[in-house]
């Protein structure tokens, strides 16, 4: 891994400022801002051929991307990632020249600007695992949409290790993603031929999901394809010249199929925007710890209400399509709002069995991916 003193003093390349800013930005969610291992705050820059390669890692996630460059001398160094991005972002557009000097100092030259930064040898920079063979090919737009529909239901309790990520299930003709925190479960399935002959399962950590959203959002072509691979302890997601590596979460994900209700006989359909707005207003007066709101279903209408001894009470009545028995049920309002934010505009279906059983929410239009959201009720 070490680099000789002679080669250290030779590395030099010229790169476009906008290209460098774009690729450096990808590292910011990964590099450790406060760490007891200083080199984890750095980005590894490797210059060779006709490109530079940028690598960052926090030992849980690694991101590697490439940037076209005029490489005058090959070599490598690590530089503080945030400081480098903050500085390069402020430079005028055009070419930026980076040259390695003695003792791992890095000189950055752009038009009339000349700056020197303190770098570090790559010697102690973690080595990322080798990318294995491709297991499946997933549409970037499909995966981005699926992650966005389940990430909010991932548990943030570190003690519930297997719930700190979402289950990705790749089948020959469909892709499924499921997340739960024990109080709610988000399930989305999309028809897609990923090139697998049998089912592939993997637990994707929440931080990796967030980084995937960042990477996938930058793909201009939503029909482009991501290559997915795995080894015994890591997951690999490659999008063109960009690679995300994540530690594989171990453990057994709950049997989600047993949680999804088979049938509900009380079904209400109403406008998503109307319900979301009412929930936001009414929840202002809900208990600050439980965020509890009460839903009262009656013929043709839904009443949404909340009350707390500290702040007061609020109630709104909304028009809805409903012909079932009258009932009332309580939920955490934030759980409902998370789902409503994920589905966008249009009608929403609320499906219930009784006051004590989990409720199910679905987009009212059935023409998209199958999307279900199961929420446990609250005592109110």
Wavefront OBJ file of the C-alpha trace (Angstrom):
o trace
v 0.000 0.000 0.000
v 2.902 2.396 0.634
v 4.141 4.935 -1.904
v 7.802 5.708 -2.364
v 9.076 9.231 -1.691
v 10.053 9.617 -5.346
v 6.593 8.861 -6.718
v 4.918 11.014 -4.049
v 6.639 14.150 -5.306
v 5.637 13.487 -8.911
v 1.821 13.163 -8.982
v 0.251 15.912 -11.075
v -3.004 16.303 -12.967
v -5.364 18.915 -14.373
v -9.125 18.547 -13.972
v -12.272 20.555 -14.688
v -13.461 22.425 -11.568
v -17.142 21.498 -12.040
v -16.296 17.807 -12.555
v -14.168 17.742 -9.408
v -16.848 19.462 -7.325
v -19.494 17.008 -8.536
v -17.471 13.916 -7.646
v -16.141 15.302 -4.354
v -19.722 16.060 -3.292
v -20.490 12.327 -3.396
v -17.986 11.670 -0.622
v -19.433 14.103 1.891
v -22.046 11.763 3.362
v -19.429 9.063 3.868
v -16.318 10.784 5.225
v -16.164 10.989 8.993
v -16.371 14.594 10.191
v -15.435 13.768 13.799
v -13.301 10.679 14.016
v -10.553 9.240 16.177
v -8.973 7.970 12.935
v -7.909 11.176 11.106
v -7.412 9.528 7.709
v -11.145 8.659 7.563
v -11.778 12.419 7.165
v -9.729 12.306 3.978
v -10.504 11.405 0.387
v -8.006 9.212 -1.442
v -7.033 10.676 -4.822
v -5.373 8.330 -7.327
v -4.209 9.671 -10.688
v -3.601 7.211 -13.502
v -4.374 6.824 -17.182
v -6.778 9.538 -18.260
v -8.688 9.943 -14.982
v -8.458 10.458 -11.276
v -10.237 8.113 -8.889
v -11.696 9.445 -5.619
v -12.336 7.065 -2.716
v -13.835 7.763 0.714
v -14.943 5.442 3.509
v -16.079 5.367 7.131
v -15.361 1.602 7.365
v -19.099 0.896 7.046
v -19.619 2.453 3.620
v -17.192 3.225 0.829
v -17.741 5.397 -2.246
v -15.457 5.415 -5.281
v -15.918 7.569 -8.361
v -13.862 8.634 -11.348
v -13.285 11.977 -12.977
v -11.689 12.613 -16.408
v -8.343 14.385 -16.066
v -5.099 15.180 -17.879
v -2.677 13.096 -15.832
v 0.872 14.452 -16.189
v 2.323 12.133 -13.542
v 0.631 9.190 -11.861
v 0.470 8.883 -8.079
v -1.783 9.061 -5.034
v -2.397 11.013 -1.831
v -5.163 11.580 0.729
v -6.531 15.065 1.427
v -9.144 16.367 3.936
v -12.359 15.806 1.967
v -14.546 18.611 3.321
v -11.817 21.259 3.185
v -10.921 20.300 -0.394
v -14.555 20.464 -1.552
v -15.222 23.744 0.277
v -12.195 25.315 -1.403
v -12.590 23.927 -4.935
v -16.279 24.894 -4.916
v -15.250 28.554 -4.443
v -12.848 28.552 -7.391
v -13.826 30.045 -10.734
v -14.966 27.577 -13.371
v -12.234 26.197 -15.586
v -9.174 24.020 -15.119
v -7.666 23.152 -11.741
v -4.154 21.712 -11.465
v -3.215 19.532 -8.492
v 0.431 18.728 -7.809
v 1.945 16.638 -5.019
v 4.956 18.082 -3.205
v 7.341 17.023 -0.435
v 5.904 15.553 2.782
v 2.469 15.053 1.173
v 1.702 18.742 0.766
v -0.728 19.287 -2.132
v -0.555 22.386 -4.325
v -3.769 23.517 -6.038
v -3.494 26.043 -8.866
v -6.403 27.648 -10.727
v -6.057 30.810 -12.804
v -4.714 33.413 -10.336
v -5.294 31.258 -7.225
v -2.549 29.151 -5.648
v -3.110 27.162 -2.472
v -1.262 24.476 -0.529
v -3.009 21.875 1.641
v -1.629 19.380 4.116
v -2.205 15.852 2.843
v -1.400 12.396 4.206
v 0.133 9.270 2.731
v -2.291 6.659 1.434
v -0.415 4.098 3.523
v -2.983 3.968 6.330
v -6.044 4.492 4.129
v -8.380 1.455 4.333
v -8.324 -0.883 1.351
v -11.803 -1.404 -0.098
v -12.789 -4.988 -0.981
v -12.558 -6.205 -4.560
v -15.801 -5.993 -6.542
v -17.274 -9.474 -7.109
v -19.247 -10.702 -10.111
v -22.553 -8.998 -10.890
v -25.505 -10.789 -9.271
v -28.348 -8.645 -10.659
v -28.984 -5.581 -12.790
v -31.494 -3.080 -11.415
v -33.041 0.001 -13.027
v -31.712 3.116 -11.277
v -35.106 4.853 -11.451
v -36.880 1.774 -10.086
v -34.456 1.403 -7.161
v -34.525 5.124 -6.308
v -38.333 5.064 -6.209
v -38.383 1.933 -4.025
v -35.839 3.224 -1.492
v -37.756 6.516 -1.186
v -40.942 4.571 -0.405
v -39.501 2.534 2.492
v -36.503 4.331 4.049
v -38.595 6.244 6.587
v -39.843 2.964 8.111
v -36.320 1.717 8.906
v -35.644 1.519 12.652
v -33.132 3.971 14.147
v -32.764 1.944 17.361
v -29.272 0.464 17.277
v -30.321 -2.418 19.529
v -32.663 -3.694 16.783
v -29.805 -4.499 14.444
v -31.701 -6.426 11.765
v -34.257 -3.591 11.506
v -31.556 -0.934 10.857
v -31.909 -1.522 7.131
v -34.366 -2.665 4.476
v -34.700 -6.112 2.973
v -34.008 -6.166 -0.769
v -35.497 -9.182 -2.545
v -34.617 -9.664 -6.210
v -36.732 -12.251 -8.029
v -36.635 -13.284 -11.711
v -39.560 -11.016 -12.628
v -39.841 -8.502 -9.779
v -37.953 -6.548 -7.123
v -39.242 -6.109 -3.557
v -38.105 -3.810 -0.770
v -39.405 -3.981 2.804
v -38.607 -1.957 5.929
v -40.058 -2.052 9.448
v -39.305 -0.596 12.856
v -41.728 -2.863 14.709
v -44.514 -0.250 14.757
v -45.018 0.042 10.998
v -43.989 -1.727 7.821
v -43.483 -0.328 4.303
v -43.581 -2.775 1.379
v -43.078 -1.997 -2.294
v -42.886 -4.391 -5.240
v -42.136 -3.487 -8.851
v -42.170 -5.746 -11.927
v -38.593 -5.905 -13.209
v -36.391 -8.496 -14.884
v -33.055 -8.180 -13.095
v -31.388 -11.135 -14.772
v -31.535 -13.545 -11.810
v -32.611 -17.174 -12.100
v -33.471 -17.556 -8.403
v -34.339 -15.256 -5.510
v -31.555 -13.055 -4.065
v -31.972 -11.440 -0.610
v -29.845 -8.806 1.110
v -30.229 -6.434 4.077
v -29.244 -2.899 3.018
v -28.312 -0.544 5.884
v -30.086 2.797 6.305
v -26.928 4.857 5.743
v -26.219 2.952 2.530
v -29.805 3.611 1.412
v -29.289 7.340 2.003
v -26.091 7.311 -0.048
v -27.827 5.361 -2.810
v -30.515 8.059 -2.949
v -27.743 10.655 -3.330
v -26.022 8.682 -6.114
v -29.165 7.588 -7.943
v -30.642 11.108 -7.877
v -27.682 12.293 -9.961
v -28.330 9.784 -12.732
v -29.726 11.809 -15.627
v -31.153 8.713 -17.329
v -33.739 7.068 -15.056
v -33.678 4.030 -17.360
v -29.972 3.437 -16.765
v -28.932 0.216 -15.053
v -27.139 -0.377 -11.751
v -25.013 -3.488 -11.279
v -25.538 -5.222 -7.930
v -23.087 -7.697 -6.424
v -22.268 -9.169 -3.026
v -19.668 -11.188 -1.181
v -19.812 -12.702 2.312
v -19.748 -9.359 4.115
v -20.358 -6.526 1.621
v -22.880 -5.271 -0.919
v -21.725 -3.564 -4.113
v -23.728 -1.091 -6.213
v -22.064 0.146 -9.429
v -23.505 2.970 -11.540
v -21.211 3.653 -14.482
v -17.980 5.048 -13.003
v -19.385 5.219 -9.480
v -19.299 2.450 -6.901
v -20.946 2.212 -3.485
v -19.752 -0.518 -1.120
v -21.653 -1.238 2.084
v -21.225 -3.700 4.928
v -23.899 -6.371 4.738
v -26.252 -6.361 7.739
v -26.397 -9.835 9.238
v -29.295 -11.482 11.050
v -32.815 -12.579 10.218
v -35.282 -10.013 8.904
v -38.826 -10.550 10.262
v -41.313 -12.590 8.246
v -42.926 -9.605 6.555
v -45.398 -11.716 4.562
v -47.105 -12.772 7.801
v -47.613 -9.101 8.755
v -49.276 -7.943 5.529
v -53.063 -8.190 5.987
v -54.865 -10.436 3.539
v -58.202 -8.611 3.532
v -59.952 -5.625 5.051
v -63.675 -4.997 4.815
v -63.618 -1.322 5.845
v -62.132 0.675 2.975
v -62.078 4.459 2.741
v -60.815 6.481 -0.224
v -60.059 10.200 0.012
v -57.782 12.883 -1.399
v -54.177 12.557 -0.248
v -53.453 16.314 -0.154
v -56.603 16.993 1.849
v -55.741 14.313 4.419
v -52.095 15.367 4.660
v -52.982 19.031 5.250
v -55.576 18.134 7.894
v -53.134 15.837 9.705
v -50.447 18.526 9.755
v -52.839 21.032 11.334
v -54.521 18.694 13.799
v -51.253 17.084 14.932
v -50.086 20.494 16.194
v -52.309 19.780 19.205
v -51.367 16.126 19.678
v -49.366 14.855 22.635
v -45.703 15.719 21.970
v -44.449 12.240 22.882
v -47.031 10.007 21.201
v -48.117 12.300 18.287
v -51.470 10.492 18.609
v -54.421 11.460 16.414
v -57.873 9.859 16.295
v -59.556 8.887 13.023
v -63.356 8.520 13.114
v -64.820 6.834 10.040
v -68.458 7.360 9.162
v -70.540 7.247 5.972
v -69.082 9.750 3.497
v -66.655 11.372 5.924
v -63.526 11.126 8.061
v -63.016 13.107 11.265
v -59.403 13.713 12.302
v -58.878 14.941 15.867
v -56.282 15.338 18.594
v -56.037 16.763 22.091
v -53.490 17.269 24.830
v -53.676 18.892 28.248
v -50.657 21.081 27.397
v -51.681 22.583 24.042
v -55.422 22.154 23.440
v -57.496 20.246 20.912
v -58.321 20.256 17.185
v -60.750 18.485 14.843
v -61.386 18.503 11.098
v -64.009 16.732 8.977
v -63.079 15.556 5.487
v -65.182 14.232 2.614
v -64.428 10.586 1.832
v -65.774 7.580 -0.022
v -66.857 5.211 2.744
v -69.879 2.973 3.206
v -68.635 0.630 5.957
v -69.480 0.525 9.663
v -68.606 3.543 11.768
v -65.388 3.089 13.752
v -62.605 5.037 15.410
v -58.914 4.225 15.605
v -55.760 6.015 16.794
v -52.381 6.386 15.069
v -49.073 8.197 15.391
v -49.667 11.140 13.044
v -46.033 11.268 11.923
v -46.249 7.664 10.716
v -49.217 8.589 8.524
v -47.542 11.744 7.209
v -44.396 9.843 6.257
v -46.408 7.608 3.949
v -48.490 10.432 2.496
v -45.282 12.341 1.637
v -43.923 9.282 -0.177
v -46.913 8.697 -2.480
v -47.259 12.173 -3.964
v -50.642 13.471 -5.088
v -53.864 11.606 -5.879
v -56.283 9.476 -3.863
v -55.241 7.335 -0.893
v -56.926 4.177 0.436
v -57.270 3.516 4.171
v -58.097 -0.129 4.891
v -59.155 -1.459 8.296
v -60.399 -4.633 9.949
v -61.294 -3.252 13.396
v -60.112 -0.790 16.066
v -57.458 -3.140 17.495
v -55.868 -4.431 14.262
v -53.170 -2.820 12.124
v -54.403 -0.470 9.428
v -53.161 -0.559 5.850
v -52.610 2.458 3.606
v -52.175 2.259 -0.172
v -52.087 4.720 -3.054
v -55.607 5.000 -4.471
v -54.408 4.423 -8.037
v -53.508 0.778 -8.636
v -51.537 1.292 -11.854
v -48.064 1.800 -10.281
v -45.814 -0.517 -8.267
v -47.578 -2.406 -5.524
v -47.120 -0.268 -2.431
v -48.483 -1.101 1.014
v -47.959 0.531 4.386
v -49.073 -1.244 7.561
v -49.322 0.730 10.798
v -50.079 -0.535 14.301
v -52.896 1.390 16.046
v -52.486 3.349 19.290
v -54.698 3.441 22.371
v -56.388 6.847 22.569
l 1 2 3 4 5 6 7 8 9 10 11 12 13 14 15 16 17 18 19 20 21 22 23 24 25 26 27 28 29 30 31 32 33 34 35 36 37 38 39 40 41 42 43 44 45 46 47 48 49 50 51 52 53 54 55 56 57 58 59 60 61 62 63 64 65 66 67 68 69 70 71 72 73 74 75 76 77 78 79 80 81 82 83 84 85 86 87 88 89 90 91 92 93 94 95 96 97 98 99 100 101 102 103 104 105 106 107 108 109 110 111 112 113 114 115 116 117 118 119 120 121 122 123 124 125 126 127 128 129 130 131 132 133 134 135 136 137 138 139 140 141 142 143 144 145 146 147 148 149 150 151 152 153 154 155 156 157 158 159 160 161 162 163 164 165 166 167 168 169 170 171 172 173 174 175 176 177 178 179 180 181 182 183 184 185 186 187 188 189 190 191 192 193 194 195 196 197 198 199 200 201 202 203 204 205 206 207 208 209 210 211 212 213 214 215 216 217 218 219 220 221 222 223 224 225 226 227 228 229 230 231 232 233 234 235 236 237 238 239 240 241 242 243 244 245 246 247 248 249 250 251 252 253 254 255 256 257 258 259 260 261 262 263 264 265 266 267 268 269 270 271 272 273 274 275 276 277 278 279 280 281 282 283 284 285 286 287 288 289 290 291 292 293 294 295 296 297 298 299 300 301 302 303 304 305 306 307 308 309 310 311 312 313 314 315 316 317 318 319 320 321 322 323 324 325 326 327 328 329 330 331 332 333 334 335 336 337 338 339 340 341 342 343 344 345 346 347 348 349 350 351 352 353 354 355 356 357 358 359 360 361 362 363 364 365 366 367 368 369 370 371 372 373 374 375 376 377 378 379 380
